[in-house]
Amino acid sequence: MPATTQAPTPTMYKYDAFDHAFVRDRNKEFAGQVARRLAGEITEDQFKPLRLMNGLYLQLHAYMLRIAVPYGVLSSKQMRKFAHIARTYDRDFGHFTTRQNLQFNWIKLADAPKILEELAEVEMHALQTSGNCIRNTTTDQFAGAARDEVADPRPWAEVIRQWSSNHPEFTFLPRKFKIAITGATKDRAAIRVHDIGLHLKPSGFDVYVGGGMGRTPHVAPVIKRDLNPEQLLSYLEACLRVYNRYGRRDNIYKARIKILVSALGAEEYGRQVEEEWSRLDKAKVDAPAAEVNRIKSFFPDPAFVDGFDSAAFERARTADAGFARWVKNNTNPHKRDNHVSVTISLKPTGLPPGDASSAQMDVMADVADAYGYGELRVSHEQNIILPHVAKNDLYTLYEKLDAAGLGTANAGKITDMIACPGLDYCSLANARSIPLAQDISQRFEDAKLTDQIGDLQIKISGCINACGHHHVGHIGILGVDKQGIEFYQILLGGRADEKAALGQITGKGLSAEAVPAAIERVVRLYLDLRTSETERFIDTLERVGRDAFAEALHEHA
């Protein structure tokens, strides 16, 4: 297939003078705090809130630095910086998260200020990636590219980022706060399991409030339809003011906004928000039209190349079965007929989900420049996206990715699992997630079987905090500790799309060794029960009910 000629022009927000000064000053302040900690002038307890405000956690074995990737958008230059940091300061890899961020798990405290300085060189930071503040606003990984998109949510995600950064009223909320936004007909941003979810439509925003996972999962109800986008920030401010005023601070397990909305009821919470909103001076809160337009100007379409040699594409697809499968599974329809969006899977068989080596990061940066207009995205499924790829470049791109171990053709399939770091890294975890994900992927490594199964989402969490989103997996797996022994509860029937639902725990817990075989029994039953090859696992489960699947799950337990 003939290669196209591109000018790498990533479409993303650029720092202005204020942004540069703000990040520089925060980094300088934190460097002084680290120096005081290393000198023993402050204790770990005194240092903890300071480091968390700068994205630095203390985990089981080392410090972990969580880097903000606003709404998941990266330039090739930023990805190369990640590669450099992985090689220089970590163990040569990084972990991409469900919040569309990146974590380095083996950071030395003395190196943290230098890392933040280097991130600032490429307009990145670690602010508000921890603490009881508004975290990274996430969005559809195909935003600005997807064929089913009604409106591009990225400019509004940037508006929210600027409004929420260091917001004086919302720096110390009752608990952490997460916002997601989508502008497509299909919800790929899981908006109904967020504290606030926003669906951007031609008529305005539908606002969902009070979703979330963790110890007490909830699907968010809608409290406002067709909100005028020009009034988005003042309405969000009213939502957060009510939460900040009445959210519980006496019990960490009941501090999230989902508990408040559930206790009040969606109607009463919505009434209080409207009352608070009516008192706000909206002109002082909402972004001026000129500022919104300025931000929108940073998200134009790239200079798309024209043409498509369909005959060459079909020859490549016919000659290379691996390429044909990759195109089928790892590309998404684009708003331009001669382009697609490509998912680079970080879920090769037997390796930790979401991890990428420094060499792989460099390769992803290189192919983004050569074939993706210099732009990459992080998906909440812990994969990397090239949002704009000309079809003429697909075969060459696939060959380069495959040579780097990045050509796994399993996007959306059973081996494309979400998994938290679990007990291998996290001090909060009760059980390991990564080894179980590896065992399951090896169980289903046969490509023919995986394609036969189709769309099936497995999500694994090592504890009740649900960083692996187990509540909304078609099959969810929750690690628990029973008298020092790791067991796993299996949930069935969750989904995070526009028909969001919570999975239900099905029977008693299973040992790590028993889980892969149990899941295989459930999958085999699905293949027997489905009415056609196009009926997905979740559709069969909802049609048939959980009882038959629960019986198969525990058949030999």
N, C-alpha and C positions, 0 to 999 in steps of 0.2 A: 504494500500500500504506500502511495507517495506521501511523504511527510509534508505538513503545512509549515508555513513560516509565521511565527507569532512574535509579538512584542509583549514581554512579560509586564503586565500592568495590573497588579492586584488592586481590587476595589475594596478599600477599607479606610477607616478613620485615621487621620494623621494627627500627631500631637501638635498643639500650638505652643506658644511661648509659656503660657500659664501651666500647661500640662508638664512640660519639661522642668520648670522651676519647682512645681509641686512635688514631683517624684524625686528630684534631686535632693530637695530639702528633707523629705521623709527618709530617704536612704542615709543621709548624713546623720540625722537624729538617731536612727536605728544602729548605725555603726558605733556611735557613742555608747548606746545601751549595751551592745555586745561587748565592747571593751570593758565596761564596768562589771559585767557578769564574769568575764574571763579573769579579771583581776580580783574577783571575790568581793567586790564592793556591794553587790546586791545578791540576794539569795535566788534560788530557782523559783520559789514561790513569788517573789517580787518581779522576777524577769518574765514569768509565764504570760501575763496579760500583754506585755510589751512585744514579745516575740509572736504571739498569736495575731496581734494587729498587723504583723508583717508577713503572715503566711507561714511561719515556722513552727512546726509541731515537734514534740519529743515522743518518738514511738518506741517500740520494743528494743530496737538495737541501735538506733541512731536518730539524728534529727531528720525530719522530712520537710522539704520546702515545696509548697503548693504555689504554682505560678498561674496568675490570671490570664486566661485567653478570652477576652471579651466576646461574647456570643459565638465563640468557637472559631473565629476567623484569624488566620495566620498568613503572613507573607513567607516566601521562600527564605528571605534573609533571617526572619525570626526562627524558622525551623532550623536553619544552620547554627544559629546561636544556641538552640537547645542541644544540638549535637555536640557543640563545643563544650557546653557545661557538663553534659553527661561524661564526656571523655576526661575532662580536666578535674572535676570536683565530685563525681559520683562513680558508680561502678559500671560505667559505659552504657547505661540504658536509662530510660525514663518511662513513666507509667501515665498513660492518658486516661482521664477519669470520666465518669458519667456527668460531671458538671462542665464538660468541655474544657477542662483545664489540664495541666501537666504537673505531675509530682515527681520529685527526685527524692528517693528514699534513704540515701546514704550520705547526707551532708554533714560536714564538720562545722561546728558553730563558728569557728574562726574564719571560715570561708564564706559564710552567709552574706556579710556586707559586700564583699567583692563580687559575688554572684549577682546581687541586686544592682550593683553598678554596671555590670556587663549587660544585664537585661535592659536597663535604662537606655543603653546605647542603641537598642533596637525598639524603643518605645514600648517596653513591657515592665511589669512590676508584679508584686505579690500582695498588694493591698486588698483588704476585704475578702480574702480567700479563707478567712477564719473569723471566729468571734460572733457575737450576737448583733450582727449588722446585716445589711442587704448584700447578699453574695452575688456572684457572677450571674447576670441575666442570660439565660440560654434561649436558643431558638432552633428552628429547622435547619439541619445541616445542608439542605439544598436551597436555602433562601436565595432569592434573586436569580435562580436558575430553573427551578422545577416547573414542569409544564402545568401542574395543577395549582400553581400559586395564583392567588387573587391579588395580593399586595405584598411587597417586600417588607418584612418586619425588621431588617437590620438597622435602618436609621432610627426606628423607635427604640430598639434595644440600646443603641448608643445614646439616645436622649435620656433613657432611664439610667444608664451608667453614669452619665455626667451629673444628673440630678442626685443620685444616691451616693456618689463618692464623698465620703467624709461628711455626710449630711448631719448637721449638728443635733437634730432632734432624734435621728434614728441610728446613732452610733452605738447605743447601748440598749437595744431592744430586749424584751423578755427572753427571746431566743433567736437563733439564726433565722434568716428570712430569704426565701428563694422565689424568683419570678421567672416565668417562661412565656414565650410569645411565638405564635405561628401566624402565617398569612396564607396557608394552603387549605384545600378542602380536606386533605388527609392530615391528621395530627401526628407529626413526627417529633414533636417537642414535649409530649406528655404533659400538656398544660393542666389537666384536671387532677394531677397528683402533685401540684405545687401550692405554695402558700397563696400566690396569686398567679392565675393563668390568663393570658390575653389572646383572644382570637380576633385577628384583624380581618375585617370584611369590607366590601365597598360601602356599607352603611355605617361603619365604625367598629369599635371594639366591643365584643362580648367579654365581660369580666367575670372570671370564676375565682372565688376566694374560699380558702379553708381546706385545700387538699394537702396530702402529704402521706408519707409512709411511716416507718419507725414503729414504735411500741403500740401506737393507736392509729392505724391507717384510716384515711378518709379520702373519698372522691369529692372534689370541690363542687359545690352548687354554683349556679350562675346567679349573680346578684344585680347585674346591670347589663342591659342589651343596648347595642348601637351607641355606645359612648362616642361623642365627638372626639376625634383624635387630638384636636387642638386643646382639649381639656383633660388629656390623659394624666398629666403630672398632678394636677390639683385633686383629681379623683383618687389617684394612688396615695397622695398625701393624706387625704381623709381616711382611707382604709387603714393606713398605718397609724394614724393618730388614735383611732378608736382602739386598735390593738395595743399600742404603746401605753394607753391609759388603763385598759382593763385586763390585758394579758397577765397571766399569773407569773409571779416571780418567786413564789414560795415553794414551788415544786417543779424541778427541771423537766419531769416527765409530762407535765400538764401545761407547759409554757408556750407551746406553738399556737399559732393563730387558729389552727384546725380545732383545737379544744374550745377556744372562745366562740367560734362560729357554731360549733355543735351545741354548746351550752345555751347560747342565746337563741339559736335557730337562724337560718339564713335570712328569713324575712326581717327579724328584729335587728340583726347585725346590719343588713342593708339599709334599714330605716335610720339607724344611728350614723351610718356613713353619709347618707344623704343629708342628715341634719348637720353633721360636721362640715360637709362640703359646702353647704349653704352659707356657713359662717366664714369660710376662707375668702381672702382677697385673691381671687383666681389670677388676676393680672400679674400678681407678684410671684406666683408659683409656676404657672404654665409657661412653657418655653415660647418666646416670641416667634412669630411666623418666619422672620428673617433668620433666626438661629436654626429652626427646624430645616429650612431650605439649605442653609449652609451645611448642615450635617448630611442632608440627603445628597448634596453634591459630591460627597466622598464615596458614594456607592453607585457610580454609573456602570453600565455594562462595559466589559472590556472590548477592545477592538476586534470583534469576532472575525475569523477568517471565513471565506466563502468556499463553496464547492464540496462535493462528496463523490468519491470514486466508488460507487456501490459494487461494481464488478470486482475490483481488487479486494474490497472488504469481504465479499462473499467467498472469494477464493481462499483467503486466509482462514475464514471461519470453517470452510469445508476441509481444508488441509490440516488444521490443528484443533483436535477435539478439546484440548485444555483451554484454548483461547475461546472457542465457541461457548463452553460452559461458563467461563469467566464473564463474557459479555452478557450472557443470560442472567447471571446471578448478581453481578457487581456493577451494573450500569443502571442509571435511572433516567427516565425520559426528561429531556431538556426542552426549554421553550423554543429553541431553534432546532429544526429538523436535522441539521447536519452536525449537531453536538449531543453529548450526553454528560451526565455527572457520573463520576467513577468513585466507587468505594474501595479504598485500599484496606484490605482486611488485616487487622492485627491479631488474628485468631488462628494461626497455623496449628495443626494438630500437635498436641502434646506440649505446647508452650504457654506461659502465663498470658491470659487475655489482657489486651491493652498495652502491653510492653513493646517498646521499639528500641533497638540499639542505636548508638551514635551513627554507625555506618548506614543503617536504614533511614535514619532521619536525614542524613546527607543525600541519600538517593531520592527520598521523597521531595526534598527541596529542588534537586536537579530536574526531576521529571515535571515538577510544577512549573519551573522556568521554561522547559522545553515544550511542554504539551498542555499546560494548565494556566497560562497567563500569569504565572507567578503566585498563585493563590491556593491555599489549602484550608480545610476546615477540620475541626475535631467534632465527631458526632457523640451523642450521649450513649451510643452503643460501644464507645471506646475504639472506634475506627477513625481513619483519616480519609477525608473526601477531597477529590479534585472536582470542584463544582462545574467547571467548563472545560470539556475536552472535545476537540474536533474528531469526528468518527474516522477521518483519514489517519489519525495518529494512534488509534487504539491498539493495533497489533504491535507496533514498535514499543508503545508504552507497556503493554502486557509483558513483552519479552524482558524489558529492563526490570520491571517489578518482580517478575518470577525469578530472575537470576539473583535478586537480593532477598529472596524468601518472603516477598510481599505479594505474591500472585495467588494466594489462596482464594478459591472461588466459592465462598460460603456466606456471603452477605445475606442476612435474614434467615439463614438456615440453622439447624439444630446445634451446630458447632460454633455458631457466631454468638457465644454466650457473653452476658455481662457477669463479671465477678469482681467483688471487692478484694483488696489485698489480704483480708482475713488475718488469721493468727500468725501468718508468716511475718507480718510487719506490725499490725495494729494492736495497741495495748488494750483496746476496748473489745476485741473479738473474743468469742467463745470457741470458735472452731476455724479450721483452715478452709479457705475457699479455692485457692489456686490449684492444689493437687487434685481436688475433686473435679474442677473444670477440665483439667488435663486428662483425667481418667475418662470422663464422659466423651470428650472430643476423640479420644482414641477408640472408644467403643463404637463411635459413628463415623470413623474416618473413611469408610467406603463411599466414594463419590456417587455411585449409582444409587445407593440406599439414601444418602442425604438428599439427593434431588427428588427421589420418590416421596420422601417425607414432606418436602416443601417448607413452607413458612411455619416455623415452630420456634418460639422464643423461650430459652431457659435463662433464668437469672438467679444468681447465687449470692447470698449475704452470709458473712461469718458471725453476725450477731443481729439482735433485734433492731439496731439502728438503721438497717436496711440500705446501706450504701450500695448494695448490689441490686436494689429494686426488686427483691424477690416477691413482693406483694403483687406486682403487675406483670410477672412472667406468665406465659401460658402454662409453663411449669416453673414454679418458684421453689427454691431450696434455701432453707434457713438453718444455719449451724447453731447448735445448742450444746451446753455442757451438762452432762449428767454424772455427778460425782467424779469429776475429773476425766470423763470419757466423752469424746466428741460424737454427737449424734446429729442427724439431719431430719428436720420436718419437711415434708413435701406438700406444697400448695398447688392446687389446680384451678385454672379458669381465670387467671388475672390477665389484664390487658391495659395498655397505657395510651391507646389511640383515642379516636373521637367517640368510641363506645367504652370508655374506661370502666374497668371493674376490678375488684380486689379478689385475688385468689383465696381459696379456703383451704385450711390445713386438713389433710386427708389421712386419718389414721395415726398410728404411733410413729415415733422417730425411727430412722434406720441408721445403721452403721455406715461409715464411709465406703466400706467394701461392698455393701449391699445396694447402694444407690444406683450405680450405672446399670446393673441388671434390672432393677425395678423400673427405671425409666425406659429401658428397652421393651419391657413387657407392655407398658402403657402405650408406647409408640406402635408396637406391633398390633395392639388392639385397635388403635386408631386406623391403621391401614386396612384392617378387616372391616371396620364399621363405616368408613366414609362412603358417601354415595357416588363420588367421582374423584378423579385425580386432582380436580381444582378445589375440592372442599378442604379447607385448611383444618389443622388440628383444633384450633379454638372454636371453629364453626361446628365441627363434629361433636366436641365436648359440650357445647351449649345446646345442641340438638338432642343429644342422647342423655345428658346428665352425668354427674360425677360418680354415681354409685358403681357403675361397671368399671370405670377407670380406677377407682379406689380399690376394688377387689383385685384387679390385675396388679396394682402397685404392691400390694401386700400378700400376694399369692404364696410366696415362700418365706415370708418374714416370720 
